[in-house]
Amino acid sequence: MGFGSGLASCWIAGALAARGFESDAFDVSNGKGYGVVIERLIKGGAFATGILILSTQLDLLFEYGRWILPGESDEVDVRLLSASVEVLNDIFFEAITLSSWRIYRASLTADR
């Protein structure tokens, strides 16, 4: 599986776990406010982040054939640092993108 499809799978699983595809996840009409929208964003993001971290750990396990720790060697340290930066960047940019889209989508249901 490619990197992008694996990343998308994490965020789709997070949205499903947080019931982010239900109409209540976007409905702010009749004075409901953005509470449910934000709550489901946080729940889905936390779930997706957990899956992403777990899959990164498994990727490192399969790459080295064992659990690795910082300080074992320069090669391991560089690999752990690059994996950490990738995960943090993925979390940050996906959170910004998906949160912006969900809040915009919810704003379309607001009473005008």
Secondary structure, DSSP 8 states (H G I E B T S, - for coil): --HHHHHHHHHHHHHHHTTTTSGGGT--TTTT-SHHHHHHHHHHHHHHHHHHHHHHHHHHHHHHSS---TTS-HHHHHHHHHHHHHHHHHHHHHHHHHHHHHHHHHHTTS--
